[in-house]
Amino acid sequence: MLSTKIEGINIKQPYIGKVFIEDDLIICRNSQLTLTLSPNDFLNYESGDIVSIMPDGIISILYRSSWQDLTLFITNQCNSACIMCPQVCDNSGHFLDMNLQILELKPENVKHIGITGGEPTVFLVASPGIVVIAPSSTTPLKSPHIHKTPE
């Protein structure tokens, strides 16, 4: 994930929005708020990118409009202690609201959606409603496949 700190953004809660380039302005909007961003050589925004902006000014590109893969990070929770896993797992909860906001922004060109996290099935078992996350996307998958990494 590409991240950097930006100045001049005054928000109180984390924000997820879609980038639009209009008349040499970089506009980031969602259903509730529109922000104007400064050019950033490091991130090099493209129309259709989906970004998160934190109150401390950290901006991250969650999805590039040129990508075909969208990864949804569901939870930090995990019930295993796999020695090869670099993920720091804890009980801090899930990111359902953030993932629903990403899907609501209708990411373009998505052919594959990956669900990951600590251990996503821990959250899926505890909250079976998460399965409805995929149908809320704009274009149904032509031939849906579920791939599970080997344990």
C-alpha positions in Angstrom: 0.0 0.0 0.0 1.4 3.4 -0.9 1.1 5.9 1.9 2.5 9.4 2.7 1.6 12.3 5.0 -0.2 15.3 3.6 -0.8 18.7 5.1 -3.9 20.9 5.1 -6.5 18.3 5.6 -8.8 18.9 8.5 -10.9 15.9 9.2 -12.0 14.3 12.5 -12.7 10.7 11.3 -11.0 8.4 8.8 -12.2 9.1 5.3 -12.4 6.9 2.2 -13.0 8.5 -1.1 -12.5 8.1 -4.9 -10.1 10.3 -6.8 -11.2 12.4 -9.8 -8.9 14.6 -11.8 -11.0 17.6 -13.0 -9.5 20.8 -14.6 -6.0 20.0 -13.1 -7.6 19.7 -9.7 -7.4 16.5 -7.7 -10.8 15.9 -6.2 -11.5 13.1 -3.7 -15.1 12.4 -2.9 -17.5 10.0 -1.3 -21.2 10.2 -0.6 -20.7 12.6 2.4 -17.7 14.8 1.7 -15.6 16.2 -1.1 -11.9 17.2 -0.6 -9.4 18.9 -2.8 -5.9 17.3 -2.7 -2.6 18.8 -3.5 -0.4 17.1 -6.2 1.9 14.5 -4.7 4.8 13.2 -6.7 5.1 10.1 -4.5 1.5 8.9 -4.8 0.8 10.2 -8.4 -2.9 10.0 -8.1 -5.0 8.7 -11.0 -8.7 9.2 -11.7 -10.6 6.2 -10.1 -8.1 5.5 -7.4 -9.6 4.8 -4.0 -7.8 6.4 -1.0 -8.0 6.5 2.7 -7.2 9.7 4.6 -6.6 9.6 8.4 -7.1 12.6 10.7 -3.3 12.8 11.2 -2.9 13.4 7.5 -1.7 10.0 6.4 -3.1 9.2 3.0 -3.0 5.7 1.5 -4.0 4.4 -1.9 -6.2 1.4 -1.2 -7.0 0.6 -4.9 -5.5 1.9 -8.2 -7.9 2.3 -11.1 -5.4 0.3 -13.2 -5.4 -2.7 -10.9 -7.6 -5.8 -11.6 -7.3 -7.2 -8.1 -9.0 -5.7 -5.0 -8.0 -7.0 -1.6 -10.3 -6.5 1.3 -8.6 -6.7 4.7 -11.4 -8.1 6.9 -9.9 -8.4 10.4 -6.8 -8.4 12.6 -8.2 -11.4 14.5 -6.6 -14.8 14.2 -6.9 -18.0 16.1 -3.6 -19.5 14.9 0.1 -18.7 15.5 1.6 -19.7 12.1 5.4 -19.2 12.2 5.6 -18.1 8.6 2.9 -15.4 8.9 4.1 -11.8 9.2 0.7 -10.5 10.2 0.4 -9.0 13.7 -2.8 -10.4 15.0 -4.8 -9.0 17.8 -8.4 -8.6 18.9 -8.9 -5.1 17.7 -11.9 -6.0 15.6 -12.9 -5.9 12.0 -12.9 -3.5 9.1 -16.4 -4.2 7.7 -17.4 -0.6 7.5 -14.2 0.4 5.6 -14.6 -2.5 3.1 -18.3 -1.6 2.5 -17.2 2.0 1.8 -14.6 0.8 -0.7 -17.2 -1.3 -2.6 -19.7 1.6 -2.4 -17.2 3.7 -4.4 -17.5 1.2 -7.3 -13.8 0.4 -8.0 -13.3 0.1 -11.7 -11.7 -2.8 -13.6 -12.0 -5.3 -10.7 -11.8 -8.9 -11.9 -10.7 -10.5 -8.6 -11.6 -9.7 -5.0 -9.4 -11.2 -2.3 -10.5 -11.5 1.3 -7.7 -11.5 3.8 -6.8 -10.3 7.2 -5.6 -12.0 10.3 -7.8 -15.0 9.7 -11.0 -13.8 7.8 -12.9 -17.0 8.6 -12.8 -16.1 12.3 -14.8 -13.1 11.5 -16.9 -14.9 8.9 -18.0 -17.5 11.4 -18.7 -14.9 14.1 -20.6 -12.6 11.6 -22.1 -14.7 8.8 -23.6 -11.4 7.2 -20.2 -10.6 5.8 -20.9 -13.0 2.9 -23.2 -10.4 1.5 -20.3 -8.1 0.9 -19.6 -9.5 -2.6 -23.1 -9.0 -4.1 -23.0 -5.3 -3.1 -20.4 -4.7 -5.8 -21.6 -3.2 -9.0 -20.8 -5.9 -11.5 -21.4 -9.5 -10.5 -18.6 -11.9 -11.1 -19.1 -13.8 -14.4 -17.8 -17.1 -13.0 -17.3 -16.8 -9.2 -14.6 -19.0 -7.7 -13.6 -19.3 -4.1 -9.9 -20.0 -3.6 -8.6 -20.9 -0.1 -5.0 -20.9 0.6 -3.7 -24.2 2.0 -3.3 -24.5 5.7 
